């Protein structure tokens, strides 16, 4: 499923992302597998801003920055159906197999 959002400010982006996280958390998902949310956009287009709002919606209070240089950051989501949330910046990855090197399957 693909959903496009267009917002006018960082606050609006965070608000939509937070609402989406809360809706996903309330949903009774019939899977024991990972839920993947993929964001695409140019540098500076608001992907990290979206993730900041999304993770706030999952109850994560830590400071959230882009993982561009470390590639992946892991967050514990105590107030949601998700145990852990991984924020991955695939910008520097050259091939999908590199995700396995990060410990993902």
N, C-alpha and C positions, 0 to 999 in steps of 0.2 A: 504494500500500500504506500502511495506517495501523497504527502500533504505539503502544500506550499503555504507559507505565512509571509506576509509583508507587514512590517511594523514601522512606526515613525520615530521610535526612540528606544534607548536601551531599557528603560523602565517598562515600556510596553512589551518588549521582547521577553524580559524576565517574567512578567506577569503571565503571558501566554504559556511560557515554558513551565512555570510553577503549576498552573492549572492542568496542563497536560500530564505532568508527573502525578498529581493528585488523582486524576481520572484513571490513569494506568494502575496506580496503587489500589484503587477501589475495585477495579475490574477483577473478576474471578477468572484469571487466565488458566486455561486447561493445559498447561505445559510445565514440565519440570526443567526445561531447557532455558537457555539464556534468551532474554528479550534484547534485541539490538535496535538501537535508534541511531541512524546514520545521518549526519549533517554534512551538507556540501555547500561550498561557497568560497569566494575569493578571500584572500588574506584581509582581515579587518571587517568582514561582512557581518559579524555578530554571532558566530558559532559558540565561542566561549561565553559570551553574554547569555546566550540561550541556555547553555549548560549550567551556568551559575543559577539561573532561575529554576531550572529543572531539578538540580540537586537540592536547592532550598525546599522545593515542593516535596522532596523525599525526606526532609528533616535533617539534612546534612548542614551543619553550621560552620564548618571549617572554611578558611579562605580558599577560593577556587580560582586557579590561574591556568593558563593554557599549558598543556604538556608538550609543547613543540620540541623542546630540547631533550626532555626525558622520555618522550614518546607516550608513556602510559602512567596514569595516576590511579590509585585504588582508594575508594572511599567506602566506609561502613555506613549502611543506611538503616539505622535502628528503628525508624518509624514507618517502614514500608514492607511490602512483600518481598523486596529484594534484600538479600543479605549483604551483598557487595555490589558496588557500581564501579565500573572501569571507564575512565575517560581516556580515550586513545586518540592521538593525533597521528594520522597515517601519512602526513605530508612527506616525511623523509623515507618512508618504506618504499622499496622498489618492487617487491613482489609479495603476494599473499603469504607465502611460506614464512616470511619474516614474522608474522603474527605468532607462529608456533614457537619461535625463538623467545617471544615475550611470555610464553607459558599458556597461550590460548589454543584451544582446539576447536 
